[in-house]
């Protein structure tokens, strides 16, 4: 398996970090919609570091499909064909209160956004007339002045992040790949995600070979007990954050832990992070994340995903995984 790693931090430091992760064995780098722009770190690394690049994810609802298409097209050019546009939906409070955008049922909206972006990219590549008409967005005007011309590397793939069955079916039906959200368990992935993928592929008349899967995993990695404890604390903080969100309740339900979600949600509203972390047990950490030495983590990642994916995206939340251990992880996965 190939290893994809998060290119986090400030855009002005992205190139230095990208070189370090590439030298450690990362086959790809991804950004997410966090404290910095999701596209600019990738622009800093594109053409400078010989790895694949991906947004994982860019929040799509507040953006025009035209803006997404332009950013993806140019990053595909800058990276010499190594870019993938990963899109996601976010939950309603963030869309309305953080982005100041409008909310609508996310699966239907994301389906339309993916199709609209792909229609724009196809129009630019093939020179066909742009004529996309949807419920939420329409694109029917593309004067020659605004056409970038065919991309010598082809249009970038458009991926969709999903957790629930409806969004997962949508991704399998219309996207060029599925980004499996990092908050999940082995059982949830096998019992909920893969059947929804099969349903979406059947709706579109597609085969599994036409939909690459990009699983994501949260890692608590270390070689000593002290390192593992420090890493586990960071991981438990992220798991508590995810678990407090009602959208992630189905993952907890599969494992029989649905009772902890309302309390995590209550504590999140009063800002009691320590109490939230205290509710995440060792069993939950080992089930919802991957914990161990680089070699143990690699073996577990292969067990979970090796039969359905040829690469995996890894997060090291709340702690700095040593570069030499990242290199060991990449080598063990290969």
VEXSEBA-993294 format. One record per residue (C-alpha): x, y, z. Coordinates in steps of 0.5 Angstrom, whole numbers, padded with zeros to 4 digits, always signed. Each point is the difference from the previous one (the first is absolute). Layout:
BEGIN
XYZ ...
//
This chain:
BEGIN
+0000+0000+0000 +0002+0007-0001 +0000+0005+0005 -0003+0007+0000 +0001+0005+0005 -0003+0007+0002 +0004+0006-0002 -0002+0004+0006 +0002+0007+0003 +0001+0007-0004 +0000+0001-0007 +0007+0003+0000 +0003-0006+0004 -0004-0005-0005 +0006-0001-0005 +0005-0002+0006 -0005-0005+0003 -0001-0003-0006 +0007-0001-0002 +0001-0004+0007 -0006-0004-0001 +0001-0002-0007 +0007-0002+0002 -0003-0004+0006 -0003-0004-0005 -0007+0003-0001 -0003-0001-0007 -0005+0005+0001 -0002+0006+0004 -0007+0003+0001 -0003+0006+0004 -0006+0001+0003 -0005+0006+0002 +0003+0003+0006 +0004+0006+0003 +0003+0001-0007 -0003+0000-0007 +0000-0007-0003 +0003+0002-0007 +0006+0004+0001 +0004-0005+0004 -0001-0004-0006 +0002+0005-0005 +0007+0001+0004 +0001-0007-0001 -0002-0001-0007 +0006-0001-0005 +0005+0000+0006 -0001-0006+0003 -0001-0007-0004 -0007-0002+0004 -0007-0001-0001 -0004+0006+0002 -0007+0000+0003 -0005+0004+0004 -0003-0004+0005 -0005+0003+0000 -0002+0007-0003 -0007+0002+0003 -0004+0001-0006 -0007+0003+0002 +0003+0007+0001 +0004+0000-0006 -0002+0001-0008 +0001-0007-0004 +0004+0005-0005 +0004+0002+0006 +0002-0007+0002 +0001-0002-0008 +0005+0006-0001 +0004-0002+0006 +0000-0007-0001 +0002+0001-0008 +0006+0005+0002 +0002-0005+0006 +0000-0006-0006 +0004+0005-0004 +0005+0002+0005 +0001-0007+0003 +0001-0004-0007 -0006-0004+0001 +0000-0002+0007 -0006+0004+0003 -0006-0003+0002 -0006+0005+0003 -0003-0003+0006 -0007+0003+0002 -0004-0001+0006 -0006+0003+0003 +0000+0002+0007 -0005+0001+0005 -0006+0005+0000 +0003+0005+0006 +0007+0000-0003 -0004+0002-0007 -0004+0005+0002 +0003+0003+0006 +0008-0001-0001 -0001+0001-0008 -0006+0004+0000 -0002-0004-0006 -0007-0003-0001 -0002-0007+0002 -0004-0006-0004 +0000-0007+0000 +0007-0002+0000 +0000-0007-0004 -0004+0003-0006 +0004+0007+0000 +0007-0004+0000 -0003-0004-0006 -0001+0006-0004 +0006+0004+0002 +0005-0006-0002 -0004-0001-0007 +0000+0008-0001 +0008+0000+0001 +0001-0006-0004 -0004+0003-0005 +0004+0006+0000 +0006-0004+0000 -0002-0004-0006 -0002+0007-0004 +0007+0003+0001 +0003-0007-0002 -0004-0002-0006 -0003+0007-0003 -0007-0002+0001 -0005+0005+0002 -0001+0001+0007 -0008-0002+0002 -0001-0002+0007 -0006+0002+0003 -0002-0003+0007 -0004+0002+0006 +0005+0004+0004 +0005+0002-0005 +0000+0001-0008 +0006+0001-0005 -0002+0002-0007 +0005+0006-0002 +0007-0001-0001 +0003+0005-0005 +0006-0002-0004 +0004+0005+0005 -0001-0004+0006 +0002-0007-0003 +0007-0002+0002 +0000-0005-0005 +0001-0007+0000 +0005-0003+0006 +0006-0003-0003 -0001-0005+0006 -0007-0001+0000 -0006+0002+0004 +0001-0001+0008 -0004-0005+0003 -0005+0002+0005 -0001-0004+0006 -0006+0001+0005 +0001-0001+0008 -0005-0005+0003 -0002-0003+0007 -0008-0002+0000 -0003-0004-0005 -0004+0005-0005 +0007+0004-0001 +0004-0006-0001 -0005-0003-0005 +0000+0007-0003 +0008+0000-0001 +0000-0007-0003 -0005+0002-0005 +0003+0007-0002 +0007+0001+0002 +0007-0002-0002 +0001-0003+0007 -0002-0001+0007 +0003+0004+0006 -0001-0005+0006 -0001+0005+0006 +0005-0001+0005 -0005-0001+0006 -0002-0008-0001 +0001-0007+0002 +0002-0006-0004 -0007-0002+0001 -0003+0006-0002 +0004+0000-0006 -0002-0007-0002 -0007+0000+0002 -0002+0007-0002 +0005+0003-0005 +0001-0006-0004 -0007-0002-0001 -0002+0008-0002 +0006+0000-0005 -0003-0006-0003 -0007+0003+0000 +0003+0006-0004 +0004-0003-0005 -0006-0004-0002 -0005+0006-0001 +0006+0003-0004 +0001-0007-0004 +0007+0001+0002 +0005-0005+0003 +0005+0000+0006 +0006+0001-0004 -0003+0007-0003 +0000+0002+0008 +0006+0001+0003 -0001+0000+0008 +0005+0004+0004 -0001-0002+0007 +0002+0005+0006 +0003-0002+0007 +0001+0003+0006 +0007-0002+0003 +0003-0001+0007 +0007-0002-0002 +0006+0000+0004 +0006-0005+0003 +0000+0001+0007 -0006+0000+0005 +0001+0008+0001 +0000+0001-0007 -0007-0004-0001 -0003+0003+0006 +0002+0007-0003 -0003-0002-0007 -0006-0003+0003 -0002+0006+0004 +0000+0004-0006 -0004-0006-0004 -0005+0000+0006 -0001+0008-0001 -0002-0001-0007 -0004-0006+0001 -0004+0004+0005 -0001+0005-0004 -0003-0004-0006 -0004-0004+0005 -0003+0006+0003 -0003+0002-0007 -0007-0004-0002 +0002-0001-0007 +0005-0005+0003 -0005-0004+0004 -0001-0006-0005 +0008-0002+0001 -0001+0000+0008 -0007-0004-0001 +0003-0005-0004 +0005-0002+0006 -0005+0001+0005 +0002+0007+0003 -0005+0004-0002 -0002+0002+0007 +0007+0004+0001 -0002+0005-0006 -0005+0004+0004 +0004+0001+0005 +0006+0002-0004 -0004+0005-0004 -0003+0003+0007 +0008+0001+0002 +0002+0003-0007 -0005+0005+0001 +0003+0003+0007 +0007-0001-0002 +0002-0006+0005 +0005-0003-0005 +0003-0004+0006 -0006-0003+0002 -0001-0002-0008 +0006-0003+0000 -0001-0004+0006 -0006-0003-0003 +0004-0003-0006 +0002-0007+0003 +0006-0004-0002 -0004-0005-0004 -0003+0006-0004 +0007+0002-0002 +0002-0006-0002 -0007-0001-0004 -0001+0006-0003 +0008+0002-0001 +0006-0004-0001 +0005-0001+0005 +0007-0003+0001 +0007+0001-0003 +0001+0002-0008 +0000-0008-0001 -0006-0002+0004 -0004+0006-0003 +0002-0002-0007 -0002-0007+0001 -0007+0003+0003 -0001+0004-0006 +0001-0005-0005 -0005-0005+0004 -0005+0006+0000 +0001+0002-0007 +0005-0004-0004 -0005-0004-0004 -0004+0006-0003 +0005+0006+0000 +0007+0001-0002 +0002+0006+0004 -0003+0003+0006 +0000+0007+0003 +0003+0001+0007 -0001+0005+0006 +0004+0001+0006 -0004+0005+0004 +0002+0004+0006 +0007-0003+0000 +0006+0000-0005 +0002-0007-0003 +0008+0000+0000 +0002+0000-0008 +0004-0006+0001 -0006-0004+0003 -0004+0003-0006 +0005-0003-0005 -0001-0007+0004 -0007+0000-0001 +0001+0002-0008 +0005-0006-0001 -0005-0005+0004 -0006+0002-0004 +0004-0001-0006 
//
